[in-house]
Amino acid sequence: MKKVERINIIMRYINNRAHFTISEIMREFNISRSTAIRDIREIESIGMPLVADVGRDGGYSVMPNSVLPDVQFTDNEVKALFIAFMATRNQQLPYLKSRQSLAEKLLGLISENQQDDLVLLNQILLFAGTNPHNPDLLDLTDLPHPMLERLIQILLVDRHLMLTIKEDKKIKSYPIYLLHLYHEKSFWLIEGYDLKEERKQIFPVDNLINIEPYQMKNKLSRKQIGDKRSKQEEGINLVLELGPKAIAQFKKYHPIKVSISYTDPYQSTALLKSYINVEHPDELTEMTNWLLFLGEDIKVKEVPEEVLKGVKKRLSSFS
C-alpha cells in the first residue's frame, strides 16, 4: 500500500474512534512502530487535531467536533478526473447514475474558470464510441447489462456464486468461484472456476438470467482454488517475437489473457507466450483473427497447426 493511500485510510480509521494507540495502528495496518509514529505526526501536521493521553496505557484521542479536512484538488487533478469520465463514458460501465452525480459534485467544487476549461475539453476531445454530433448522447448499446450491478454487489460479499445462464435457448446453472470480471471488446465477461466441473470457464454477462450466492458446506478458499488451477495449468502453445509495428498493434488491442515481455531496453522488440484452446471454436477463431490483426512484423516460433490452417484459409479468401 502506498504511503499516501495508507495515510488517508489511517485518518478515517482514527476519526471514527474516541481513542486509539500506536500498537493498534501497528496491528491494523501491519506497519512498524516507527512508521506508525511518523504517520501520526504527518496526520497531525495536515491539521487533524489529536490529543496525546498521558499515562501507562497512553494513546491518542481526536478532539471533539473534529472532522476530516476537506479534500482539495489541484487544477491538473480536476482535468485528470474529468477526462477519465469522458474516456469511459461509452464503455458499458456500471453505476452510470452515480457517475453522473459524482461529475456534478466535482463541478460544484471548482471555480468558474476551471468549469470553462472542462466545457472546452468536452467540446474538443472525442474518444472511441463517442457520437461526434452529440458527445453527451448515450446510445442504448452503451448501457450496461441490468444484471451487472447486482453481480458486483453480490461478489463483494461472496465470490461463490450460482449463475443462471441462457445458452442456445436452454437454461443452465453453474456453481462457480469468480476469478475475474472483465470488459473486452464491448462485452462484460465472467471468468469463473466451475466448482462442479473443476475447471475454468468464461460466461458472458449478457447471457445472465439470475445470480445468487452459492451456499455450500465447505467453501474453497482462494488459495485452494489457486492450487487446483496450478495443477491444471495450461501449457504454452503460442510463442511469437514481435517487432515495433506488431507491438503497436498489440497495444491497440489484445485479449486480456495475453501479455508480452520486452526483450530490449527500448521496448522495440517483445516476446509473446500464451495458450490457445484449439478445442474451443470461438477462441480458435478469435485468436486466428487477432494474429492477422498483429500484421507482418512477427516471427512465429510456435503455433498450433489448427491456427495455421485458419490463417491460410482466411488469406486464401482474398486471392
Secondary structure, 3 states (H helix, E strand, C coil): CCHHHHHHHHHHHHHCCCCECHHHHHHHHCCCHHHHHHHHHHHHHHCCCEEECCCCCCCEEECCCCCCCCCCCCHHHHHHHHHHHHHCCCCCCCCHHHHHHHHHHHHHHCCHHHHHHHHHHHHHCCCCCCCCCCCCCCCHHHCCCCCHHHHHHHHCCCCEEEEEEEECCEEEEEEEEEEEEEEECCEEEEEEEECCCCEEEEEEHHHEEEEEECCCCCCCCHHHHHHHHHHCCCCCCEEEEECHHHHHHHHHCCCCCCCEEECCCCCCCEEEEECCCCCCHHHHHHHHHHHHHHCCCEEEEECCHHHHHHHHHHHHCCC
